[in-house]
Amino acid sequence: MEHYAEAVRGEPGQCFRMVSQPPGYQAGSPTDCLEPVVWIGRRMVGKKRMRLWSCEGHVDGLEDLRPVGKRNAA
């Protein structure tokens, strides 16, 4: 799945990749990936190893993958 440059976001529960805005928005504007998060993994970002959340389409480049748990499901 396409992503916007190498922008990385480490917010829990949010896919770490930024994607380009849909057609009709300013060209080149990044936005959050809105796909559901299904994986948690680790990746080097600069000199720091970060824990990151990912949708199915952006999992490339993550290590130590594990599926997102359903602890809060009813």
Contacts in CASP RR format, 6 or more apart in sequence:
PFRMAT RR
TARGET T0000
AUTHOR 0000-0000-0000
METHOD contacts of the structure
MODEL  1
MEHYAEAVRGEPGQCFRMVSQPPGYQAGSPTDCLEPVVWIGRRMVGKKRM
RLWSCEGHVDGLEDLRPVGKRNAA
1 17 0 8 1.000
1 19 0 8 1.000
1 35 0 8 1.000
1 55 0 8 1.000
1 57 0 8 1.000
1 58 0 8 1.000
2 19 0 8 1.000
2 20 0 8 1.000
3 17 0 8 1.000
3 18 0 8 1.000
3 19 0 8 1.000
3 33 0 8 1.000
3 58 0 8 1.000
4 17 0 8 1.000
4 18 0 8 1.000
4 19 0 8 1.000
4 20 0 8 1.000
4 28 0 8 1.000
4 30 0 8 1.000
5 18 0 8 1.000
5 30 0 8 1.000
7 17 0 8 1.000
7 18 0 8 1.000
7 30 0 8 1.000
8 16 0 8 1.000
8 17 0 8 1.000
8 18 0 8 1.000
8 43 0 8 1.000
8 45 0 8 1.000
8 50 0 8 1.000
8 52 0 8 1.000
9 15 0 8 1.000
9 16 0 8 1.000
9 17 0 8 1.000
9 18 0 8 1.000
9 32 0 8 1.000
10 16 0 8 1.000
10 50 0 8 1.000
10 51 0 8 1.000
10 52 0 8 1.000
10 53 0 8 1.000
11 53 0 8 1.000
12 53 0 8 1.000
13 37 0 8 1.000
13 53 0 8 1.000
13 68 0 8 1.000
14 32 0 8 1.000
14 33 0 8 1.000
14 37 0 8 1.000
14 53 0 8 1.000
15 32 0 8 1.000
15 33 0 8 1.000
15 34 0 8 1.000
15 35 0 8 1.000
15 37 0 8 1.000
15 53 0 8 1.000
15 54 0 8 1.000
15 55 0 8 1.000
15 58 0 8 1.000
16 43 0 8 1.000
16 52 0 8 1.000
16 53 0 8 1.000
16 54 0 8 1.000
16 58 0 8 1.000
17 33 0 8 1.000
17 54 0 8 1.000
17 55 0 8 1.000
17 58 0 8 1.000
18 30 0 8 1.000
18 31 0 8 1.000
18 32 0 8 1.000
18 33 0 8 1.000
19 30 0 8 1.000
19 31 0 8 1.000
19 32 0 8 1.000
19 33 0 8 1.000
20 28 0 8 1.000
20 29 0 8 1.000
20 30 0 8 1.000
20 31 0 8 1.000
21 27 0 8 1.000
21 28 0 8 1.000
21 29 0 8 1.000
21 30 0 8 1.000
21 31 0 8 1.000
25 31 0 8 1.000
33 55 0 8 1.000
33 58 0 8 1.000
35 55 0 8 1.000
35 56 0 8 1.000
35 57 0 8 1.000
35 58 0 8 1.000
36 55 0 8 1.000
37 53 0 8 1.000
37 54 0 8 1.000
37 55 0 8 1.000
37 68 0 8 1.000
38 54 0 8 1.000
38 55 0 8 1.000
38 56 0 8 1.000
38 67 0 8 1.000
38 68 0 8 1.000
39 53 0 8 1.000
39 54 0 8 1.000
39 55 0 8 1.000
39 56 0 8 1.000
39 59 0 8 1.000
39 62 0 8 1.000
39 65 0 8 1.000
39 66 0 8 1.000
39 67 0 8 1.000
39 68 0 8 1.000
40 51 0 8 1.000
40 52 0 8 1.000
40 53 0 8 1.000
40 54 0 8 1.000
40 65 0 8 1.000
40 66 0 8 1.000
40 67 0 8 1.000
40 68 0 8 1.000
41 51 0 8 1.000
41 52 0 8 1.000
41 53 0 8 1.000
41 54 0 8 1.000
41 62 0 8 1.000
41 63 0 8 1.000
41 64 0 8 1.000
41 65 0 8 1.000
41 66 0 8 1.000
42 49 0 8 1.000
42 50 0 8 1.000
42 51 0 8 1.000
42 52 0 8 1.000
42 62 0 8 1.000
42 63 0 8 1.000
42 64 0 8 1.000
43 49 0 8 1.000
43 50 0 8 1.000
43 52 0 8 1.000
43 61 0 8 1.000
43 62 0 8 1.000
43 63 0 8 1.000
44 50 0 8 1.000
52 62 0 8 1.000
53 68 0 8 1.000
54 62 0 8 1.000
59 65 0 8 1.000
END
